[in-house]
């Protein structure tokens, strides 16, 4: 039996950046794919261009990875393309070729190839679970089955944009004090390792007893100079242990998320954002026609907090037994009474999607206001902590100077 040799797929050629002069002596530059630099040089010369520099185009070190914001923008772009009447494959090709990130270009290219091979969009997206979660895939498949893919993509884009915006605001509220405290630690370490030893040599020439606070700071400085690696090692070990515990222990995750909800102001932000994500995700799934019991798995994963995730899974079990949504939400004791009442009104009036959207909008506005308030309140507090840490070191070094007059006298 004769065998048919498979035709090898053409290998993608590398891209080169070149500079040179045309026939008029004008400097020009560009980028082009070629087998190698010599082949590109010959090609340019045939065009009447004298190349001076030809070098491979480097892949970007930063910004190449695909993030949730990129996926949200992808959904919005695909919505606009398909609403304009552009076919799906062509829409993907246009979005991929025009994207700035190499990682996103590669991702869209793989999705396009899957669709060209006969897969539908939902199946093609499900092959990349790292970037497209169950919620995204479920909504796309629901849109394809109902013939309303454009409408569903628009809902997905709106959902992703709102949730990512809220996540960014919560991160902003947490990052500011953390960054300031890190800077305080760095400045303190610099003073303890390099500045205070200079004062120590001066103090030794005084011939007088130093204040207890100054002696303590000098002792801390000597320890840090001799064992500077110990705090760094401790931070690394704690970081690794925390990460491993988060990945392996459900009880530890519940403990951390419970503790997070008890942080003043910050805990309220986390709680309200979890409720907002619950309502927004459930509303979006309900609008897509996904059965409520099936939707609860995606809703649970979107809350961002183990306590609300477990509460949502409890709601799923109750609904599967015939319990109304609002009754089950009240049983968990995790949702404010206003949210339960709005859900009850939505169930009784047949406008659950609308009511859940209003709940999400309300709590998202609450998060916005709390983040702004937190930023204003925490700034003077952080500056006070920074002043105490750095100012304390300065005072410890200047206390002996006040005794200098007595020693000289």
Protein Blocks (a to p, Z undefined) as FASTA:
>chain_A
ZZdddddddddddddddddddfkopacddddddfblmlmmmmmmmnopacfbdcdddddf
ehkaccfklmmmmmmmmmmmmmnopafklmmmmmmmmpmblklmmmmmmmmmmmmnopaf
klmmmmmmmlmcfklmmmmmmmmmnopmmmmmmmmmmmmmmmmmmmmmmmmmmmmmmmmm
mmmmmmmmmmmmmmmmmmmmmmmmnopacdfklmmmmmmmmmmmmmmmmmmmmmmmmmmm
mmmmmmmmmklmmmmmmmmmmpghklmmmmmmmmmmmmmmmmmmmmnopafklmmmmmmm
mnopaklmmmmmmmmmmmmnopafklmmmmnopacfklmmmmmmmmmnopmmmmmmmmmm
mmmmmmmmmmmmmmmmmmmmmmmmmmmmmmmmmmmmmmmmmmmmmmmZZ
